[in-house]
Amino acid sequence: MSSPITVPQVARSITTSIPGPKSVALQKRYGEYVSAGVGQLMPIFADHASGSTITDVDGNRFIDLAAGIAVTGVGNAAPEVVKAIQEEAAKLTHTNFATTPYAGYVDVCEKLAEHTPGDFPKKSVLLNSGAEAVENAVKIARRYTGRSAIIVMENAFHGRTNLTMAMTTKSMPYKRGFGAFAPDIYAVPYSYPLRDGFGEDGAAAARASIDKIELLVGHENVAAIIAEPVQGEGGFVVPAKGFLTTLNQWAHENGVLYISDEIQAGFCRSGKWFASEYFDLEPDLITTAKALGGGMPISAVTGRAEIMDSVQPGGIGGTYGGNPVSCASALAAVGLMESRGLADRAQHIGELVTRSLGELVGTVDTVAQIRGLGAMQAVEFVKPGTMEPNKALVGRIVADCQQAGLIILSCGINGNVIRLLPPLVITDEELTEALDTLKEIIVRNSAR
């Protein structure tokens, strides 16, 4: 049995076993009525939330270090977002924008043009999910270029639809048993400074990937390259400087569009409005979702006006895309990012994380690296004395965090990375309590 966590519970409040009796009862019904294919990380069921904490049906309060996988950047149930949702729902729930348009959709597109990188005319289409945004970005790129091949990065995650599964390189659990997949998708290596042999020479890593593109398909057949500026599910991998810019330069020299998938990294998460800004990128197309909606489902493809306008009317869109209630929520969320300076706040969160956990590197032999941008941080674990991924250790750490009142996620192509995605409104006190608890759990489990 694990020894008790010594960090005092302040933001947290764990008063029952985890899971508690009400969660256990709900779990029984879950097993009876919910598809096992959905999966369940936490053994508890949420009842309500506020800011950076989630309270379960048994009254246990957890510090949220996942933010619904980077969705609740402005905090869970932010009052300004709740008010906007309530007011819009009482006024207009749905018309379908292509049938009877409304101002909120236009307002969101205007905000996207304002905040996405690039000082050129931009237009957007609003959709429902990240995968849907990626699908439409591919459609637009193919329509504009008249080419069909799409280049993706190894270890990427782009979604669970047929096309986006083809664009995702991790088989289990996302692809196994679901083929055949959409064709004309080609994967090349992504810069992984800890492991790829190129280290911080991003330009050399990019040239190797470009050579593979030319070998696999040839530039004349490529419609677009799509890359996450920080890989999410792939392990919060930050590419070496020069990697993405070299790919972008090659793309533009050869009539290839550059698409930045900022579904997880966008909207202040990285410490800038968009992580592309760290690499001086002005993507031709950019996909967004997650934090854009402040908790409501909405996504977007934003791009150069001439590219977005190359599609015939009715070629992109959908019944629920840019739903008026989701648009109201998005506008409120973006307003909070602006008024509260949440990009700067994300940088501060990143500094607190690296200050707290950075000391583990070199002192705990299972911790290979602390890495990330802003409030998108990760810890990669290895087996002692090696660089072999340590998935089993991560499993133990995540399980102990759950018992200690932390909601935390793993990631990485080998499942050996813990990712930290706290809401950007988390207080220093909440974050410090969470980090002290996590650090104690890491040290204890690494000593086993």
C-alpha positions, 0 to 999 in steps of 0.5 A: 500500500502506498504511503500517505501524501504529505502535501496538505490538502488545501485546494484538494479535498479527498474525503472518501475512498477513490472512487467513492460510493456514488462513483462506484454506483455510476461505474456499474451503470457505465459498464451496462450502457456506455460503449467500452470503446469510449474508455475512462481514465479517471475512476470518478464521475464529475458533478461540478467544477469551478476554475481549476478544480473539479468536484465529483459526485461524492464531494471529493475535490480535485485539482485539474491538470488536464483542463479537459485536454486543453479545453477549459483554458479560461477555467471550468464554468467561467462566469462570463462564459456561462452568462454568454451561453445562457443569454444566447441559448435563451435567444437563439439555439440553432438555424444553420449558418448557411441557411439563416446566418447570424452575427456571432459566427461572423464575430468569431471569424473576425477574432480568428483573423485578428489573433492568428499569425500573419498580417494578410487577409484571412477568412475562416470556416467554423466547425464542431471538432478538431478532427473536423477542422483537420478534415476540412483543412485537407479538403481546402488544401487539395481544392486550392492546389489541385494535388492530393498528397498530404504530408504528416509528421510521425508521432502526430495525432490529428483525430479519430475520423477515417481521414484523421486516423490515416494522419495519426501514426499511433496505432493503439488505441486510435487505429487498430482494427479500423482500417482501411484508411484514407489514401495518399497520406505520407508520414515523415520524421518530426524533430524530437531533440531528445531522441532523433539524433539531430538534437537541436539542429532543427534544419538538419532534421528538416532536410532529412524529412524533406528528403523522405518526402521527395523519395516517397511522393515528390513535391509536385504531388504534395498539396500540404504539410500539416504539423503540430507546432508542439506535438500533443499526444505524441509527447509534448515534443517541442521541435528544434529551432529551424525544423518547422521554418525549414519545412515551411520554406521548402513548402512555399518554394514548391507550391505546397501549403503549410498547415499548422494544427494548433488544436491543442497548443492554440489560444494562449496555451503555449504562452503566445496566442499560437505556438507557431509564433515561437517559430516565426511561422505564418501558416497558410491554414491553421486549425483550432478547437479546444480552448476556442470554445471555453468548454463548448464544441467549436472548431475552425479552419482559418487561412489566407483569404484566397485559399479559403475562397478557392472552395465552391459554395457549399463545399465546406461547412456543416449543420452544426458548425459555428452553432450560435451558442458555441459562438457566444461561448467562444467570444466570451472565452477569447474576451477573457484571454484578452482581458486577463492576459492569459498568454502571459499567465501561461508563460508564468505557469510554465516557469513555475512548472520548470522551477518545481520539476526541473530539479528532478532532471539529474537527481531522479534517474527515471526523469529524462526531460522536462519540456514544453512551452508555457502551460503545455509542459511534460515530463518524460520517463525512462528506465534507470540508466537507459533511454528506454521508455518507462510506461509502467512507471507513468501508469503508477504515477497517474494512478497515485495522482488520482488517489491524491486528488490530481487529474492528470494525463499521460501521452507519448508514442510510447506512453512514457510521458506525463503532460500538464495542461492546467487551466490558465486561470489556476492560482499559484497556490493551487499549482504549487500544491499540485506540483508538490504532490506530483513531485512527491509521487514521482520521487516515491515511485521512481525509488521502487 
